């Protein structure tokens, strides 16, 4: 029992340290990107903390298996370098039993990653997507930037607001320039200038509109004299919702129950991916124990690089398998399970192969 607690303590300390460092690095990079969106007026600053909070489970479900993998390499590598494993071997503890000593932390992380990937992360993604839609779809006042030109790359619309009044959700000195599509091949531009403006939500349709007061609208082709001028007291412009989920698959936001009941290839691929993240933990733990064997001369970090490359190969294979499943290039069975079985067998070969080879040579010699 003392040995179990000692191994678990060493492993968990290394794992939490590695996980914390990786999480800080990833979250910092993502925060910088979101801050750039806020500075450009593409994202409401009020939502920044919630967005980071909703993305946290998504980061953790990938970081925790890597943290466990590196934690085992570091903790067991130190045990080898300090000859503690040699003492354990002298007491009859084999390499397979070294893996069993870490069973409790491995099981704990496996269950944690399983809960994250199947329950918490999908809920976080749904909340994240809803927050992004609320923040960006309407280009509302909270995301607007005063006295600064904004370019919507999707529509080509350029917006300038001279002054914002956040107390009454209004704006003054509004300028909008937007390209228009015509059936005659002409490149027209609509330019609108208004004294006042505000955003309005149609309760029946759920659509959002930009409502402008006391302005003028010009439509024409740049460089030509043929253009239209319309003055208005009130002008409403529909703001198309940007409901697409910033490059994420739609299946990622579905609950695990919905994926289980679905026959769509994308949903089945997403379901296998979620379960694979949990299965990833014990398999990479097996690989880490097998690769952690070292000596005084080599040092505890000697196998860190090849081990990390093997982990990346495993993760890339799972990602490629998911894409293949979603496109129908890979059969649902064995699907991603074949990749897990392959790396599991490879890990068992690394862990038990030397002992098997030694026994075979001993028998051959006799």
Secondary structure, DSSP 8 states (H G I E B T S, - for coil): -HHHHHHHHHHHHHHHHHHHHHHHHHHHHHHHHHHHHHHTTSS-GGGHHHHHHHHHHHHHHHHHHHHHHHHHHHHHHHHHHTTHHHHHHHTT--HHHHHHHTHHHHHHHHHHHHHIIIIIHHHHHHHHHHHHIIIIIT--GGG--TT--EE-TTT--EEEEEEEETTTTEEEEEEEEEEE--TT---EEEEEEEEEEEEEE-TTT--EEEEEEEEEEEEEETT-S-EEEEEEEEEEEEE----S-TT--GGGGS-HHHHHH---HHHHHHHHHHHHHHHHHHHHHHHHHHHT---TTT-TTTTHHHHHHHHHHHHHHHHHHHHHHHHTSS-TTTTTHHHHHHHHHHHHHHHHHHHHHHHHHHHHH-
